[in-house]
Amino acid sequence: MRAPLSPEADAAYIRFSSEAIQESEEVSAGIVLEYDAEGHIEGTEVLDAREHLPAAMLRAA
C-alpha cells in the first residue's frame, strides 16, 4: 500500500472509498479517521507522516 504525501503539510491521506465524509475523529496524535454517514471508516489522514509512516510507504502527491 502507498500513501500519497503532501510534502508542504507533511500529511498522508489514504482513501478507502468515494462515499461522502460525514465525521472526522483524531484517534491518536496525528492520526485522523474519517467516517461516512453509517459510521464506516472511509479514509485516514496521517499528520507528521514522515514521523509515523515508513519511507517506502510514502510517495510524493
KOLLUMRO-418810 format. One record per atom (N, C-alpha, C): atom name; x, y, z; residue number from 1. Coordinates in steps of 0.1 Angstrom, whole numbers. Layout:
% KOLLUMRO-418810
> at:x:y:z:i
> CA:X:Y:Z:NUM
...
This chain:
% KOLLUMRO-418810
> at:x:y:z:i
> N:9:-12:0:1
> CA:0:0:0:1
> C:9:12:0:1
> N:5:22:-7:2
> CA:12:35:-7:2
> C:3:46:-2:2
> N:9:56:4:3
> CA:1:67:9:3
> C:6:80:2:3
> N:-2:87:-6:4
> CA:2:99:-12:4
> C:6:109:-1:4
> N:17:116:-3:5
> CA:22:126:7:5
> C:21:140:2:5
> N:16:149:10:6
> CA:16:163:7:6
> C:28:168:14:6
> N:39:171:6:7
> CA:52:175:12:7
> C:51:188:20:7
> N:43:197:16:8
> CA:41:210:23:8
> C:35:208:37:8
> N:26:199:37:9
> CA:19:197:50:9
> C:24:185:58:9
> N:33:178:52:10
> CA:38:165:58:10
> C:27:157:63:10
> N:17:155:54:11
> CA:5:147:57:11
> C:2:137:46:11
> N:-2:125:50:12
> CA:-5:115:40:12
> C:-20:112:42:12
> N:-27:109:31:13
> CA:-41:106:31:13
> C:-43:93:23:13
> N:-51:84:30:14
> CA:-55:71:24:14
> C:-70:71:23:14
> N:-75:69:11:15
> CA:-90:69:9:15
> C:-94:55:6:15
> N:-104:50:13:16
> CA:-109:36:11:16
> C:-121:35:1:16
> N:-128:46:0:17
> CA:-140:46:-9:17
> C:-143:60:-13:17
> N:-153:62:-22:18
> CA:-157:75:-26:18
> C:-169:81:-19:18
> N:-174:74:-8:19
> CA:-185:79:0:19
> C:-182:92:6:19
> N:-192:100:8:20
> CA:-191:113:14:20
> C:-186:112:29:20
> N:-177:120:33:21
> CA:-172:120:46:21
> C:-182:129:55:21
> N:-186:123:66:22
> CA:-196:130:75:22
> C:-190:134:88:22
> N:-179:127:92:23
> CA:-173:130:105:23
> C:-159:126:105:23
> N:-151:133:112:24
> CA:-136:130:114:24
> C:-133:130:129:24
> N:-124:121:133:25
> CA:-120:120:147:25
> C:-105:117:148:25
> N:-98:125:156:26
> CA:-84:122:158:26
> C:-83:111:169:26
> N:-79:99:165:27
> CA:-79:88:173:27
> C:-66:86:181:27
> N:-55:93:176:28
> CA:-42:93:182:28
> C:-35:105:177:28
> N:-25:109:184:29
> CA:-17:121:180:29
> C:-14:120:165:29
> N:-20:129:157:30
> CA:-17:129:143:30
> C:-24:119:134:30
> N:-32:111:139:31
> CA:-39:101:132:31
> C:-54:104:132:31
> N:-60:107:120:32
> CA:-74:111:119:32
> C:-81:101:111:32
> N:-92:96:116:33
> CA:-101:87:108:33
> C:-113:95:103:33
> N:-117:92:91:34
> CA:-129:98:85:34
> C:-140:88:83:34
> N:-152:91:87:35
> CA:-163:82:86:35
> C:-174:87:77:35
> N:-182:77:71:36
> CA:-194:81:63:36
> C:-206:82:72:36
> N:-217:84:66:37
> CA:-230:86:74:37
> C:-234:74:82:37
> N:-229:62:78:38
> CA:-232:50:85:38
> C:-222:46:95:38
> N:-211:54:97:39
> CA:-201:51:106:39
> C:-190:43:101:39
> N:-189:40:88:40
> CA:-178:32:83:40
> C:-166:41:80:40
> N:-154:35:83:41
> CA:-142:43:80:41
> C:-140:44:65:41
> N:-139:56:60:42
> CA:-138:59:46:42
> C:-124:64:42:42
> N:-116:69:52:43
> CA:-103:73:49:43
> C:-95:76:62:43
> N:-83:78:61:44
> CA:-74:82:72:44
> C:-64:92:68:44
> N:-62:101:76:45
> CA:-52:112:74:45
> C:-41:110:85:45
> N:-28:110:80:46
> CA:-17:109:89:46
> C:-9:122:89:46
> N:-10:130:100:47
> CA:-2:142:101:47
> C:12:139:106:47
> N:22:147:103:48
> CA:36:144:105:48
> C:39:130:100:48
> N:35:128:87:49
> CA:36:115:81:49
> C:50:109:81:49
> N:60:117:79:50
> CA:74:112:78:50
> C:78:106:92:50
> N:71:111:102:51
> CA:74:106:116:51
> C:67:92:118:51
> N:55:91:113:52
> CA:46:80:116:52
> C:47:68:106:52
> N:51:71:94:53
> CA:50:61:83:53
> C:64:57:78:53
> N:66:45:73:54
> CA:79:41:67:54
> C:80:48:54:54
> N:93:52:51:55
> CA:96:59:38:55
> C:91:52:26:55
> N:92:38:26:56
> CA:87:30:15:56
> C:72:32:12:56
> N:65:35:22:57
> CA:50:37:20:57
> C:47:50:14:57
> N:55:60:16:58
> CA:52:74:12:58
> C:57:76:-3:58
> N:49:84:-10:59
> CA:53:88:-23:59
> C:48:103:-25:59
> N:54:111:-32:60
> CA:50:125:-34:60
> C:37:125:-42:60
> N:28:134:-37:61
> CA:15:135:-44:61
> C:16:142:-57:61
